[in-house]
Amino acid sequence: MSTTADDDVREERRGMFSTRRVFILAAIGSAVGLGNIWRFPYVAYENGGGAFILPYLVALFTAGIPFLFLEYALGHKFRGSAPLSFARLSRGTEGLGWWQVGVCFMIAVYYAAVLAWALSYTFFSFNKAWGDSPDKFLFGEYLKVAETPGLSLDFVPGVIVPLLVVWGALIVLMALGVQRGVGRTSVIFIPVLVIAFTALVIQGLTLPGAAAGLDALFAPNWSALADPAVWAAAYGQIFFSLSIGFGIMITYASYVRRRTDMTGSAMVVGLSNSGFEILAGIGVFAALGFMAQASGVAVSEVATSGLGLAFVAFPAIVNEAPAGALLGVLFFFSLVLAGFTSLISVLEVVISAVRDKFEMSRIAATLWVTIPCALISLVGFSTTSGLYVLDIVDHFINRFGILLVAVVSMIVLAWFVRALPGLQSHLNRDGSVPVGVWWLALISAISPLALGFVLIREFIAVIEKPYGDYPQWMLLVFGWGAAFVVLIAGFLLARIPWRPDTPVHGHDREEVER
């Protein structure tokens, strides 16, 4: 069926990806982020090494890609941001979309800070500015972290400057629009990222001790497969790394031409993301193997993840490795590229929702979203207490924001609004991968149960032992408080009426679905 001229005009005004290839690269750019590089290798190492690949692949094909299908179907069928797509599906579900928008807003304000650190460290790599003690340099000279957790308004100039650069670049790129900003950035950055990281892996494999590092990563511990925690880690990793559960893929799918193979696109994105994670594991553990040999210790003594891997362990490796400066530049430049494309996708969720709800121009919506984000980011994460706040917000938003809204969304769509058969039909119309009853079973039962198990484990762990031994008031404000605020704000925003010229329900929705 053809669309009306009004629909075509409306879609062109929102913005569109010029081709399916651009959409796929943008989706890969969103999925491939900091977590692929600094989280997956350690998660695999800690959960059975080579044996972890089995639960990881099971999680990918039973939760990751099926949920990717779900989000692609929502965005592509209903042609809107996360809130608008949910509202067009069923008016009562709009709050789920705004919940996702709130999660993305929260992520954007702290993710930019980590990106600013990676940008600084790219330049630090040229002369190894961290000296002989990367640990003291990071927490002392660079971040100037306060001795005890708390709140501080002591700003750190060395963090403010790169953070301003990051937000300046983001504002310009987001204002350029879907194709010229988001799409073109991904088309350039993703190939460059693959080249840079491949060069990093090749250099890492030539280091003495690289084989020991790879052996530590891939040597299978088959007994780990009997541990439910290993399977929980696999499902958690898939959701953290694929950029699913917080509206990004719904938003991106709404910018794709109507007659497009969405299931084939999802397979390409899912497998590309996992391929990059395995590549990251090879590069990271080859370098850690070198570090272990140079230090005369076992790989287990130097294996770490997150900030410790990126900003402490890797600089230590750079200090010892032949052509270490090049290794450092490649590593931190890869972090910048991966983080930038992911952050663009997070911001696009918020900007798209604001545009749809309030019928703003692209530039106006960009400024309304990015300027408050930038101000909060600068005030909250460029002070001596910024690292503490970032750590808490990141932990709680990831666990009790992304995972929780994903579980609730699947339950609501499957059991309350009974949307899955209609979404299944839409996917099968042009999809190259047939979506059968297996998908209905995975989305309505298996995936929610698996992720629900992960959530319960995380909740029990936080209750039994306060995260990071931070003061209770900080956990209540920046942890539970942040997770609660995005939930409540989401459903309050859903109470704001849509403009009369925004097709949401009734005969207008039928037109949208064509």
Secondary structure, 3 states (H helix, E strand, C coil): CCCCHHHHHHHHHHCCCCCHHHHHHHHHHHHCCHHHHHCHHHHHHHCCHHHHHHHHHHHHHHHHHHHHHHHHHHHHHHCCCHHHHHHHHCHHHHHHHHHHHHHHHHHHHHHHHHHHHHHHHHHHHHHCCCCCCHHHHHHHHHCCCCCCCCCCCCECHHHHHHHHHHHHHHHHHHHHCHHHHHHHHHHHHHHHHHHHHHHHHHHHHCCCCHHHHHHHHHCCCHHHHHCHHHHHHHHHHHHHHCCCCCCHHHHHHCCCCCCCCHHHHHHHHHHHHHHHHHHHHHHHHHHHHHHHHHHCCCHHHHCCCHHHHHHHHHHHHHHHCCCHHHHHHHHHHHHHHHHHHHHHHHHHHHHHHHHHHHCCCHHHHHHHHHHHHHHHHHHHHCECCHHHHHHHHHHHHHHHHHHHHHHHHHHHHHHHCCCHHHHHHHHHHHCCCCCCHHHHHHHHHHHHHHHHHHHHHHHHHHHHCCHHHCCHHHHHHHHHHHHHHHHHHHHHHCCCCCCCCCCCCCHHHHHHHC
